[in-house]
Amino acid sequence: MSLMRPDTPADHTDHTAEAERLLRTAAQYPEDHEPLLLQAAAHLELAGDRERATTLYDRLLSAEPEHPALIKAFKAANLWEYGHEAEARAIIEGIRGSAPRDPAPWEIVAETLETHDELDAAHATLTTALTLLLPADDPTADIPYPTQSLLTARHRVRRLLALPHDAWDELADRLHRAEITLDELHDPKRLWSLGSNDPAELKAELARLRTELGTYRAALSRPFPVAVLHWPSAELDELLTAYPTLSTEYPTHAAHLLDIEASLRELSATGTANLGIVTGTVPSYEAFAASESSSPSNADLLPQYATTLAARGRAVAWPPRRGEGCWCGSGRGYVECHGAA
């Protein structure tokens, strides 16, 4: 799931209005209700309406969600903020016991514990998560950003606990790309600088904070990937049967798949980050065309449709991670299929 939590300090009215808009969108696109309702809950939290946010989390959890651990983590963080610490702790223990393979719930749980000065528990949570998620044979190979973020968070917590560097701290240092080192960014004395009356100290600390925020935003700069549209074979046959003029865009299914891989590699070679693939269906495309007051045979709609699917959280990251299956659905590994050199 591609999920961006809002961090703009808008007033409560703005956040409430945005939550209402997202709720209406979720009703319009029920197949995408999970990411949309999570965004709505985040805005409700920022508006101070934490009880209503909890209601949304409960609504999601009652509907067999795709990412239950993530939703539970957000719910626990929210509950703790408005006085339901015992319930939050119970949810956190349940998440840790379920050992999810997604880095996101681990990071949310650890941040919640760290925020409430539970540093030892935060450290244990991050260590458990990395034990599960880092490749055992080669921990430096192809580590996705969400897992790198866990390494960075663990580095920070260990600095706060005054623990010496270990191998994972050194790995976090190697993966860190900003000019200011992690040791400096995570120095507990930085907190003292924020309360200083010395303009020079405050200026230096603001520079450090800008660097840290810039690194974070560089990795999460888009709310959804730059996405390329993929039609499975049966869907493409149905599309071309209904709208034969689109055959100029898709002469054969095999050519369509090759074009997807070539387009993504070209984008990657030019430095475009956060690439993804969205899978189309004919009914969904027809509904999109109707919403645009246009005909599905209009080829100009295809990239717009891809962007809309990505914005609704439907994109799958490209390239697939090491060992994962190919995006085309062949059942073969990516490196044995479209990822072959």
CORHUPE-V937069 format. One record per run of one state. SS is the DSSP state (@ for helix, = for strand, . for the rest). FROM is the first residue (numbers start at 1). TO is the last residue. Records with the same first field share a line. If there is no record, write none. Layout:
SS: FROM-TO, FROM-TO
//
This chain:
.: 1-11, 29-29, 47-49, 62-67, 82-84, 99-102, 116-118, 134-144, 161-166, 176-181, 186-188, 195-198, 220-225, 231-232, 243-243, 249-252, 270-274, 280-281, 292-300, 312-315, 318-324, 326-332, 337-341
@: 12-28, 30-46, 50-61, 68-81, 85-98, 103-115, 119-133, 145-160, 167-175, 182-185, 189-194, 199-219, 233-242, 244-248, 253-269, 282-291, 301-311, 334-336
=: 226-230, 275-279, 316-317, 325-325, 333-333
//
